[in-house]
Amino acid sequence: MSQSAPDRRLDDDRAARLARICADIAQVGDLLGPEPARALTRLRDRSLSDQGVDAVLAEVTELMRVGGLVGGDTTVRSDRYLPLAGIHGRRPEVVQVCPADLCDRVEIPRPDTGPSPHCAVWDCPLPTFRMDR
């Protein structure tokens, strides 16, 4: 990845919210136009405050709502462990993750599903991460 990693990782709540929004934008971004993606690029600024991150997430959630979509920012996950969907008792060896370790988005690669999942912040495919190392 050519972008440098952020100086800090987002706290758990913001990282979870961003992961859901990023996944939603990857699925429906073409229906919303360029505004959500433009707003998310502001998260590349390593000096952005927590309040600035909250403002970006709220802006994107509102753009999704105005576009007729329920924002990914509307559900807060609990602190307990939630297994990744589709694993069914097996641990994946390779997953796809946030390219800058900014959020906690994790996708399980699936054969024959088309292009790799896309990061809405960094505008690139999610890189693979080997979990067996």
Phi and psi in degrees as a GROMACS rama.xvg file:
@    title "Ramachandran Plot"
@    xaxis  label "Phi"
@    yaxis  label "Psi"
@TYPE xy
-80.5159  -23.0668  SER-2
-75.7685  148.729  GLN-3
-84.5983  151.601  SER-4
-70.3244  151.816  ALA-5
-67.9161  157.582  PRO-6
-66.0808  -27.7621  ASP-7
-139.315  156.266  ARG-8
-93.8281  149.721  ARG-9
-66.3197  153.801  LEU-10
-65.6792  168.82  ASP-11
-57.3968  -43.9258  ASP-12
-64.2605  -49.1488  ASP-13
-65.4766  -39.1758  ARG-14
-63.317  -40.5368  ALA-15
-67.4118  -43.0978  ALA-16
-61.9716  -45.2082  ARG-17
-63.7819  -40.1523  LEU-18
-59.9365  -43.68  ALA-19
-66.5315  -43.3945  ARG-20
-63.9111  -43.4974  ILE-21
-59.8686  -45.0218  CYS-22
-63.6395  -40.7762  ALA-23
-63.882  -45.324  ASP-24
-62.8888  -38.3946  ILE-25
-61.0773  -33.4994  ALA-26
-84.0263  -37.0657  GLN-27
-125.075  8.55005  VAL-28
-55.7523  -33.8817  GLY-29
-67.1252  -20.4149  ASP-30
-81.6737  -17.6436  LEU-31
-101.266  -13.322  LEU-32
84.8227  -171.736  GLY-33
-82.8243  -12.0113  PRO-34
-59.7579  -47.2156  GLU-35
-60.1682  -42.3296  PRO-36
-63.7185  -40.4892  ALA-37
-62.6334  -42.0235  ARG-38
-63.9672  -42.2549  ALA-39
-65.6231  -26.2976  LEU-40
-64.3464  -20.3603  THR-41
-64.8275  -20.2852  ARG-42
-72.1087  -8.75812  LEU-43
-71.8184  -19.0694  ARG-44
-72.0588  111.43  ASP-45
-65.9411  -18.744  ARG-46
-93.4055  2.93366  SER-47
-63.4231  129.299  LEU-48
-72.4768  166.951  SER-49
-58.6738  -39.1535  ASP-50
-65.2666  -35.5305  GLN-51
-66.0766  -40.9894  GLY-52
-61.9297  -45.6833  VAL-53
-58.9203  -40.366  ASP-54
-64.4934  -41.9938  ALA-55
-64.0392  -46.4821  VAL-56
-62.4053  -40.5431  LEU-57
-65.8665  -40.546  ALA-58
-62.1653  -45.3618  GLU-59
-67.2121  -40.3966  VAL-60
-60.3774  -41.6003  THR-61
-66.3148  -40.7966  GLU-62
-61.5912  -37.497  LEU-63
-67.5  -43.0082  MET-64
-61.9592  -45.7435  ARG-65
-62.4383  -32.4079  VAL-66
-78.3308  4.15387  GLY-67
89.4186  14.6983  GLY-68
-115.75  146.843  LEU-69
-77.2974  125.782  VAL-70
-68.1631  144.777  GLY-71
-68.562  -7.8027  GLY-72
-88.9584  4.39734  ASP-73
-89.4795  -14.1088  THR-74
-117.632  129.317  THR-75
-102.15  128.619  VAL-76
-77.7845  153.891  ARG-77
-81.0047  172.227  SER-78
-76.9105  -13.6095  ASP-79
-73.0301  158.268  ARG-80
-67.1822  132.607  TYR-81
-118.851  121.906  LEU-82
-67.4355  150.663  PRO-83
-67.9043  135.715  LEU-84
-63.7265  141.644  ALA-85
88.3267  1.6131  GLY-86
-83.2136  -39.4802  ILE-87
50.4011  57.2264  HIS-88
82.6019  1.01784  GLY-89
-118.035  145.299  ARG-90
-92.0709  123.738  ARG-91
-69.427  145.288  PRO-92
-83.7057  -31.166  GLU-93
-129.694  133.048  VAL-94
-129.925  169.505  VAL-95
-112.525  134.792  GLN-96
-131.834  172.177  VAL-97
-56.8165  130.854  CYS-98
-66.858  -21.8769  PRO-99
-116.94  11.0343  ALA-100
56.2292  35.8844  ASP-101
-86.1336  -36.2822  LEU-102
-127.9  -177.73  CYS-103
-104.676  24.8077  ASP-104
-65.9658  131.956  ARG-105
-136.834  128.396  VAL-106
-120.021  142.17  GLU-107
-93.0244  120.97  ILE-108
-60.1036  135.413  PRO-109
-124.849  130.812  ARG-110
-66.6706  146.919  PRO-111
59.1087  36.3271  ASP-112
-110.966  11.3518  THR-113
95.7644  -155.81  GLY-114
-65.9303  159.294  PRO-115
-60.6181  146.963  SER-116
-54.6439  149.596  PRO-117
-113.213  140.645  HIS-118
-89.0034  125.2  CYS-119
-78.8255  -21.9609  ALA-120
-79.4283  -50.9885  VAL-121
-93.6329  -3.56019  TRP-122
53.9924  53.9799  ASP-123
-154.3  164.272  CYS-124
-65.8116  149.725  PRO-125
-69.8656  129.777  LEU-126
-76.0743  158.89  PRO-127
-85.5583  151.415  THR-128
-134.186  125.533  PHE-129
-84.9739  120.94  ARG-130
-86.4959  -8.75864  MET-131
-92.4011  11.0503  ASP-132
